[in-house]
Amino acid sequence: MNAPPGSSFWQTVRLVAWSFFGVRRRADQALDIRHTRPVHVIAAGLIGAVLFVLALVLLVSWVVGSEATH
């Protein structure tokens, strides 16, 4: 089974990344959710969620660590 045109994993990652911000760019309107593979959306969503949680953990540890030195 061939993938629909414009449904590469990296384009799906970009689509999911913009979704985390709650916006949709005009360029991504052509790459609709109907043209993406569900496995790509799930993988990109999980990767994005893990990166978001790691960024929050690092931010909190940095803030708490800087408060301990004062």
N, C-alpha and C positions, 0 to 999 in steps of 0.2 A: 504494500500500500504506500503510495507516494504522499508526501506531506503537501498540504495546500501551499500555494505560493505565498511567500512572506511570513512563513511560520517557523523561522529558525529559533533556536533556543535563546539566543542573545536578544532578539527582538521581543520575545516573550518576557525576558528579564527586564528589559526597558519598560515594557507595558506594566508589569507588576510593580516596578520601582515608582513609576508615576502614580500608580494606584495607592501606594503607601502615603503619598502626599495628598491624595484625594482630588487630583486634577487629571485631565486628559488633554494631551496636546493634539493639535489638528493633524499632525503627521501620523499619530497613532490611531486616528479614527479609521483609517483604511485597514489597519491591522486589528480587526475586531476580535472579540473573544470567540466568535464562530470560526475564525481561521487559525486558531491556536490549538495545540494538542493539550489535553487535560494534564498529562504527565508533566509537560513543561511548566504549566501554570502552578501545579502543586509543588514541583521542585523549586521554582523561582520564589514562590511564596514562603516555603520553609527556609530557604537560604536567606531571604530578606528578613524574616522574623528572627532568625538566629543572629544575624549581623546587628539588627536593631537592639536585641537584648544585650549582646556583648558590648555595644557602644554605651548603653545605659549603665551597665556594670562598671565599665572603665571610667565613665564620667563620675559616678557616685564614689568609687574608690579614690579617684583623684581629688574630689572635693573633700571627702572625709580625711584623706591623708594630708591635704593642705591645711585643714582646720586643726589637726593634731599638732602641727608645728608652731602654731601661733599661741 
